[in-house]
């Protein structure tokens, strides 16, 4: 199988659009005996989204490249990455 890599850490930023796309990929890929496996750049908050993770597993996402700026909450606030404030990364 060949790989398709989504190179955009905001790929899952719009959950409704991401779910719709993943569902369409599932139908298309399933009808063709899953010719590709998938990977994507993501933010850490994907870890809390079981719906997205289940869809990713169903269409054979094999890995995610997770961008982690810093575990320091003050720095995260200063660079406006508040979605990761107080998120356990270990």
N, CA, C and O atoms as a GROMACS GRO file, in nm:
protein
  360
    1UNK      N    1   0.084  -0.119   0.000
    1UNK     CA    2   0.000   0.000   0.000
    1UNK      C    3   0.088   0.125   0.000
    1UNK      O    4   0.199   0.125   0.053
    2UNK      N    5   0.037   0.227  -0.059
    2UNK     CA    6   0.106   0.355  -0.062
    2UNK      C    7   0.055   0.444   0.050
    2UNK      O    8  -0.052   0.420   0.108
    3UNK      N    9   0.133   0.546   0.081
    3UNK     CA   10   0.098   0.637   0.190
    3UNK      C   11   0.044   0.769   0.138
    3UNK      O   12   0.089   0.821   0.036
    4UNK      N   13  -0.056   0.822   0.211
    4UNK     CA   14  -0.104   0.958   0.190
    4UNK      C   15  -0.079   1.032   0.320
    4UNK      O   16  -0.128   0.991   0.425
    5UNK      N   17  -0.003   1.141   0.313
    5UNK     CA   18   0.033   1.218   0.433
    5UNK      C   19  -0.030   1.356   0.423
    5UNK      O   20   0.000   1.432   0.330
    6UNK      N   21  -0.116   1.389   0.518
    6UNK     CA   22  -0.178   1.520   0.524
    6UNK      C   23  -0.084   1.613   0.600
    6UNK      O   24  -0.064   1.597   0.721
    7UNK      N   25  -0.027   1.709   0.528
    7UNK     CA   26   0.073   1.798   0.587
    7UNK      C   27   0.006   1.931   0.621
    7UNK      O   28   0.022   2.031   0.551
    8UNK      N   29  -0.068   1.930   0.729
    8UNK     CA   30  -0.133   2.051   0.780
    8UNK      C   31  -0.175   2.021   0.922
    8UNK      O   32  -0.266   1.941   0.945
    9UNK      N   33  -0.111   2.085   1.020
    9UNK     CA   34  -0.145   2.055   1.158
    9UNK      C   35  -0.283   2.106   1.197
    9UNK      O   36  -0.329   2.083   1.309
   10UNK      N   37  -0.350   2.175   1.104
   10UNK     CA   38  -0.488   2.217   1.127
   10UNK      C   39  -0.587   2.128   1.053
   10UNK      O   40  -0.705   2.162   1.042
   11UNK      N   41  -0.541   2.016   1.002
   11UNK     CA   42  -0.626   1.924   0.926
   11UNK      C   43  -0.752   1.887   1.005
   11UNK      O   44  -0.860   1.874   0.947
   12UNK      N   45  -0.738   1.871   1.136
   12UNK     CA   46  -0.851   1.834   1.220
   12UNK      C   47  -0.910   1.954   1.294
   12UNK      O   48  -0.992   1.937   1.384
   13UNK      N   49  -0.868   2.075   1.256
   13UNK     CA   50  -0.913   2.196   1.326
   13UNK      C   51  -1.063   2.220   1.316
   13UNK      O   52  -1.124   2.266   1.412
   14UNK      N   53  -1.122   2.191   1.203
   14UNK     CA   54  -1.266   2.202   1.185
   14UNK      C   55  -1.321   2.059   1.194
   14UNK      O   56  -1.321   1.985   1.096
   15UNK      N   57  -1.367   2.023   1.312
   15UNK     CA   58  -1.405   1.884   1.336
   15UNK      C   59  -1.513   1.836   1.239
   15UNK      O   60  -1.504   1.726   1.186
   16UNK      N   61  -1.615   1.916   1.217
   16UNK     CA   62  -1.724   1.874   1.130
   16UNK      C   63  -1.673   1.843   0.989
   16UNK      O   64  -1.710   1.741   0.931
   17UNK      N   65  -1.588   1.930   0.935
   17UNK     CA   66  -1.532   1.908   0.802
   17UNK      C   67  -1.439   1.786   0.801
   17UNK      O   68  -1.439   1.708   0.705
   18UNK      N   69  -1.360   1.770   0.907
   18UNK     CA   70  -1.269   1.655   0.915
   18UNK      C   71  -1.346   1.524   0.920
   18UNK      O   72  -1.310   1.428   0.852
   19UNK      N   73  -1.451   1.519   1.000
   19UNK     CA   74  -1.532   1.396   1.010
   19UNK      C   75  -1.595   1.365   0.875
   19UNK      O   76  -1.596   1.250   0.831
   20UNK      N   77  -1.649   1.467   0.809
   20UNK     CA   78  -1.711   1.446   0.678
   20UNK      C   79  -1.608   1.392   0.578
   20UNK      O   80  -1.636   1.298   0.505
   21UNK      N   81  -1.489   1.451   0.576
   21UNK     CA   82  -1.385   1.404   0.485
   21UNK      C   83  -1.341   1.262   0.518
   21UNK      O   84  -1.327   1.179   0.428
   22UNK      N   85  -1.321   1.233   0.646
   22UNK     CA   86  -1.279   1.099   0.686
   22UNK      C   87  -1.385   0.995   0.650
   22UNK      O   88  -1.351   0.884   0.608
   23UNK      N   89  -1.511   1.029   0.668
   23UNK     CA   90  -1.618   0.936   0.631
   23UNK      C   91  -1.618   0.909   0.480
   23UNK      O   92  -1.640   0.796   0.437
   24UNK      N   93  -1.593   1.013   0.400
   24UNK     CA   94  -1.587   0.995   0.255
   24UNK      C   95  -1.465   0.912   0.215
   24UNK      O   96  -1.474   0.828   0.126
   25UNK      N   97  -1.353   0.936   0.281
   25UNK     CA   98  -1.233   0.855   0.254
   25UNK      C   99  -1.259   0.709   0.290
   25UNK      O  100  -1.216   0.619   0.218
   26UNK      N  101  -1.329   0.687   0.400
   26UNK     CA  102  -1.361   0.550   0.443
   26UNK      C  103  -1.443   0.478   0.336
   26UNK      O  104  -1.414   0.362   0.304
   27UNK      N  105  -1.544   0.544   0.282
   27UNK     CA  106  -1.627   0.484   0.178
   27UNK      C  107  -1.544   0.457   0.053
   27UNK      O  108  -1.546   0.346  -0.001
   28UNK      N  109  -1.472   0.560   0.007
   28UNK     CA  110  -1.393   0.546  -0.115
   28UNK      C  111  -1.286   0.438  -0.100
   28UNK      O  112  -1.271   0.351  -0.185
   29UNK      N  113  -1.212   0.447   0.009
   29UNK     CA  114  -1.102   0.354   0.031
   29UNK      C  115  -1.152   0.211   0.051
   29UNK      O  116  -1.094   0.116  -0.002
   30UNK      N  117  -1.260   0.196   0.126
   30UNK     CA  118  -1.317   0.064   0.148
   30UNK      C  119  -1.366  -0.001   0.019
   30UNK      O  120  -1.353  -0.122   0.002
   31UNK      N  121  -1.420   0.079  -0.070
   31UNK     CA  122  -1.469   0.024  -0.197
   31UNK      C  123  -1.355  -0.018  -0.289
   31UNK      O  124  -1.378  -0.085  -0.390
   32UNK      N  125  -1.234   0.022  -0.255
   32UNK     CA  126  -1.116  -0.012  -0.336
   32UNK      C  127  -1.017  -0.098  -0.258
   32UNK      O  128  -0.898  -0.105  -0.291
   33UNK      N  129  -1.067  -0.164  -0.155
   33UNK     CA  130  -0.985  -0.254  -0.072
   33UNK      C  131  -0.868  -0.183  -0.004
   33UNK      O  132  -0.760  -0.239   0.009
   34UNK      N  133  -0.891  -0.059   0.040
   34UNK     CA  134  -0.796   0.020   0.118
   34UNK      C  135  -0.656   0.023   0.054
   34UNK      O  136  -0.562  -0.035   0.107
   35UNK      N  137  -0.644   0.092  -0.060
   35UNK     CA  138  -0.516   0.095  -0.131
   35UNK      C  139  -0.409   0.183  -0.066
   35UNK      O  140  -0.291   0.173  -0.101
   36UNK      N  141  -0.448   0.267   0.028
   36UNK     CA  142  -0.354   0.358   0.092
   36UNK      C  143  -0.362   0.344   0.243
   36UNK      O  144  -0.465   0.304   0.297
   37UNK      N  145  -0.253   0.377   0.309
   37UNK     CA  146  -0.259   0.406   0.452
   37UNK      C  147  -0.232   0.555   0.467
   37UNK      O  148  -0.182   0.619   0.374
   38UNK      N  149  -0.263   0.609   0.582
   38UNK     CA  150  -0.262   0.754   0.600
   38UNK      C  151  -0.179   0.796   0.720
   38UNK      O  152  -0.154   0.718   0.812
   39UNK      N  153  -0.137   0.921   0.715
   39UNK     CA  154  -0.064   0.984   0.823
   39UNK      C  155  -0.100   1.133   0.818
   39UNK      O  156  -0.148   1.182   0.716
   40UNK      N  157  -0.075   1.204   0.928
   40UNK     CA  158  -0.106   1.347   0.929
   40UNK      C  159  -0.026   1.418   1.036
   40UNK      O  160   0.017   1.359   1.135
   41UNK      N  161  -0.008   1.548   1.014
   41UNK     CA  162   0.041   1.636   1.118
   41UNK      C  163  -0.081   1.674   1.201
   41UNK      O  164  -0.187   1.704   1.147
   42UNK      N  165  -0.066   1.674   1.332
   42UNK     CA  166  -0.178   1.706   1.420
   42UNK      C  167  -0.131   1.787   1.541
   42UNK      O  168  -0.011   1.795   1.570
   43UNK      N  169  -0.227   1.845   1.609
   43UNK     CA  170  -0.198   1.906   1.738
   43UNK      C  171  -0.235   1.806   1.846
   43UNK      O  172  -0.309   1.710   1.822
   44UNK      N  173  -0.184   1.829   1.963
   44UNK     CA  174  -0.200   1.735   2.074
   44UNK      C  175  -0.346   1.713   2.113
   44UNK      O  176  -0.380   1.607   2.166
   45UNK      N  177  -0.431   1.810   2.088
   45UNK     CA  178  -0.571   1.797   2.132
   45UNK      C  179  -0.646   1.686   2.060
   45UNK      O  180  -0.758   1.653   2.100
   46UNK      N  181  -0.590   1.628   1.955
   46UNK     CA  182  -0.655   1.514   1.889
   46UNK      C  183  -0.667   1.395   1.985
   46UNK      O  184  -0.756   1.311   1.969
   47UNK      N  185  -0.579   1.388   2.082
   47UNK     CA  186  -0.579   1.274   2.175
   47UNK      C  187  -0.709   1.262   2.253
   47UNK      O  188  -0.742   1.154   2.301
   48UNK      N  189  -0.783   1.371   2.267
   48UNK     CA  190  -0.908   1.369   2.342
   48UNK      C  191  -1.031   1.347   2.254
   48UNK      O  192  -1.143   1.344   2.305
   49UNK      N  193  -1.012   1.333   2.124
   49UNK     CA  194  -1.127   1.322   2.033
   49UNK      C  195  -1.142   1.178   1.984
   49UNK      O  196  -1.086   1.140   1.882
   50UNK      N  197  -1.220   1.101   2.057
   50UNK     CA  198  -1.235   0.959   2.023
   50UNK      C  199  -1.305   0.937   1.889
   50UNK      O  200  -1.275   0.840   1.820
   51UNK      N  201  -1.397   1.025   1.851
   51UNK     CA  202  -1.464   1.008   1.722
   51UNK      C  203  -1.364   1.018   1.607
   51UNK      O  204  -1.363   0.934   1.518
   52UNK      N  205  -1.282   1.121   1.609
   52UNK     CA  206  -1.181   1.137   1.504
   52UNK      C  207  -1.083   1.020   1.506
   52UNK      O  208  -1.050   0.965   1.402
   53UNK      N  209  -1.037   0.982   1.624
   53UNK     CA  210  -0.940   0.872   1.634
   53UNK      C  211  -0.998   0.741   1.583
   53UNK      O  212  -0.928   0.664   1.518
   54UNK      N  213  -1.124   0.714   1.612
   54UNK     CA  214  -1.187   0.591   1.563
   54UNK      C  215  -1.199   0.592   1.411
   54UNK      O  216  -1.177   0.490   1.346
   55UNK      N  217  -1.235   0.707   1.353
   55UNK     CA  218  -1.241   0.717   1.207
   55UNK      C  219  -1.103   0.699   1.145
   55UNK      O  220  -1.088   0.633   1.043
   56UNK      N  221  -1.002   0.759   1.208
   56UNK     CA  222  -0.865   0.745   1.157
   56UNK      C  223  -0.822   0.599   1.160
   56UNK      O  224  -0.759   0.550   1.066
   57UNK      N  225  -0.854   0.530   1.266
   57UNK     CA  226  -0.818   0.389   1.275
   57UNK      C  227  -0.891   0.307   1.168
   57UNK      O  228  -0.834   0.215   1.109
   58UNK      N  229  -1.018   0.341   1.144
   58UNK     CA  230  -1.098   0.266   1.048
   58UNK      C  231  -1.046   0.277   0.905
   58UNK      O  232  -1.066   0.187   0.824
   59UNK      N  233  -0.978   0.388   0.874
   59UNK     CA  234  -0.927   0.403   0.737
   59UNK      C  235  -0.775   0.384   0.730
   59UNK      O  236  -0.712   0.416   0.630
   60UNK      N  237  -0.718   0.332   0.837
   60UNK     CA  238  -0.576   0.293   0.841
   60UNK      C  239  -0.481   0.412   0.847
   60UNK      O  240  -0.385   0.419   0.770
   61UNK      N  241  -0.509   0.505   0.940
   61UNK     CA  242  -0.407   0.604   0.975
   61UNK      C  243  -0.305   0.530   1.058
   61UNK      O  244  -0.339   0.468   1.159
   62UNK      N  245  -0.180   0.535   1.017
   62UNK     CA  246  -0.077   0.459   1.087
   62UNK      C  247   0.005   0.544   1.183
   62UNK      O  248   0.058   0.492   1.281
   63UNK      N  249   0.015   0.674   1.155
   63UNK     CA  250   0.087   0.758   1.250
   63UNK      C  251   0.049   0.904   1.236
   63UNK      O  252  -0.003   0.948   1.133
   64UNK      N  253   0.076   0.977   1.342
   64UNK     CA  254   0.058   1.121   1.348
   64UNK      C  255   0.191   1.184   1.385
   64UNK      O  256   0.265   1.131   1.468
   65UNK      N  257   0.220   1.295   1.325
   65UNK     CA  258   0.333   1.378   1.365
   65UNK      C  259   0.274   1.489   1.451
   65UNK      O  260   0.200   1.573   1.401
   66UNK      N  261   0.308   1.488   1.579
   66UNK     CA  262   0.246   1.580   1.675
   66UNK      C  263   0.342   1.693   1.706
   66UNK      O  264   0.454   1.671   1.752
   67UNK      N  265   0.297   1.815   1.680
   67UNK     CA  266   0.378   1.933   1.712
   67UNK      C  267   0.357   1.972   1.857
   67UNK      O  268   0.245   1.999   1.900
   68UNK      N  269   0.466   1.976   1.931
   68UNK     CA  270   0.460   2.019   2.071
   68UNK      C  271   0.557   2.135   2.086
   68UNK      O  272   0.679   2.116   2.077
   69UNK      N  273   0.504   2.254   2.108
   69UNK     CA  274   0.589   2.371   2.120
   69UNK      C  275   0.670   2.368   2.250
   69UNK      O  276   0.791   2.386   2.250
   70UNK      N  277   0.599   2.343   2.360
   70UNK     CA  278   0.662   2.343   2.492
   70UNK      C  279   0.560   2.293   2.594
   70UNK      O  280   0.440   2.308   2.573
   71UNK      N  281   0.605   2.233   2.703
   71UNK     CA  282   0.513   2.197   2.811
   71UNK      C  283   0.491   2.312   2.910
   71UNK      O  284   0.416   2.297   3.006
   72UNK      N  285   0.557   2.425   2.888
   72UNK     CA  286   0.549   2.540   2.979
   72UNK      C  287   0.423   2.622   2.950
   72UNK      O  288   0.412   2.684   2.844
   73UNK      N  289   0.328   2.622   3.044
   73UNK     CA  290   0.200   2.691   3.024
   73UNK      C  291   0.215   2.841   3.001
   73UNK      O  292   0.141   2.898   2.922
   74UNK      N  293   0.310   2.905   3.067
   74UNK     CA  294   0.330   3.049   3.048
   74UNK      C  295   0.374   3.079   2.904
   74UNK      O  296   0.324   3.173   2.843
   75UNK      N  297   0.464   2.999   2.852
   75UNK     CA  298   0.508   3.019   2.714
   75UNK      C  299   0.393   2.993   2.618
   75UNK      O  300   0.374   3.068   2.522
   76UNK      N  301   0.316   2.888   2.642
   76UNK     CA  302   0.201   2.859   2.556
   76UNK      C  303   0.102   2.976   2.553
   76UNK      O  304   0.049   3.010   2.448
   77UNK      N  305   0.078   3.037   2.669
   77UNK     CA  306  -0.011   3.153   2.673
   77UNK      C  307   0.049   3.269   2.593
   77UNK      O  308  -0.022   3.337   2.519
   78UNK      N  309   0.179   3.292   2.609
   78UNK     CA  310   0.245   3.403   2.541
   78UNK      C  311   0.246   3.387   2.389
   78UNK      O  312   0.246   3.487   2.318
   79UNK      N  313   0.246   3.265   2.340
   79UNK     CA  314   0.245   3.244   2.194
   79UNK      C  315   0.105   3.208   2.143
   79UNK      O  316   0.089   3.164   2.029
   80UNK      N  317   0.005   3.228   2.229
   80UNK     CA  318  -0.136   3.207   2.192
   80UNK      C  319  -0.168   3.064   2.151
   80UNK      O  320  -0.248   3.041   2.060
   81UNK      N  321  -0.107   2.968   2.218
   81UNK     CA  322  -0.137   2.826   2.196
   81UNK      C  323  -0.217   2.775   2.316
   81UNK      O  324  -0.180   2.675   2.378
   82UNK      N  325  -0.324   2.845   2.348
   82UNK     CA  326  -0.399   2.815   2.470
   82UNK      C  327  -0.470   2.681   2.465
   82UNK      O  328  -0.508   2.628   2.570
   83UNK      N  329  -0.489   2.623   2.345
   83UNK     CA  330  -0.554   2.493   2.337
   83UNK      C  331  -0.470   2.385   2.405
   83UNK      O  332  -0.522   2.280   2.440
   84UNK      N  333  -0.340   2.410   2.423
   84UNK     CA  334  -0.254   2.311   2.485
   84UNK      C  335  -0.217   2.345   2.630
   84UNK      O  336  -0.140   2.272   2.693
   85UNK      N  337  -0.270   2.456   2.683
   85UNK     CA  338  -0.243   2.492   2.822
   85UNK      C  339  -0.306   2.388   2.914
   85UNK      O  340  -0.421   2.348   2.896
   86UNK      N  341  -0.229   2.346   3.011
   86UNK     CA  342  -0.271   2.246   3.110
   86UNK      C  343  -0.301   2.109   3.051
   86UNK      O  344  -0.371   2.029   3.113
   87UNK      N  345  -0.249   2.081   2.933
   87UNK     CA  346  -0.266   1.949   2.871
   87UNK      C  347  -0.144   1.865   2.904
   87UNK      O  348  -0.030   1.905   2.878
   88UNK      N  349  -0.168   1.749   2.959
   88UNK     CA  350  -0.060   1.657   2.993
   88UNK      C  351   0.000   1.600   2.865
   88UNK      O  352  -0.072   1.543   2.784
   89UNK      N  353   0.131   1.615   2.846
   89UNK     CA  354   0.193   1.567   2.722
   89UNK      C  355   0.277   1.442   2.744
   89UNK      O  356   0.337   1.391   2.649
   90UNK      N  357   0.284   1.393   2.865
   90UNK     CA  358   0.364   1.272   2.888
   90UNK      C  359   0.275   1.157   2.927
   90UNK      O  360   0.324   1.047   2.950
   0.00000   0.00000   0.00000
